[in-house]
């Protein structure tokens, strides 16, 4: 499931407050910088799927004429290709 970008700061703050409130970790940074770092980490993780989607689109563009001739379903090929790359790279989406 995709998370809208405006939600990332809210999510980051909740994660940071939850981790520190439960005493699961004690950040060595001030809380505002710690929250900003959590936000960066969440954004980086979300970008993994975006980059993978772009890569799959590029792979399928190279075979666009074959896809059109064979009357293949682009969406199905997209999902199959994406699943294969996820499995090969041991990604968690």
Beta strands, then each sheet from edge to edge (+ up, - down):
end
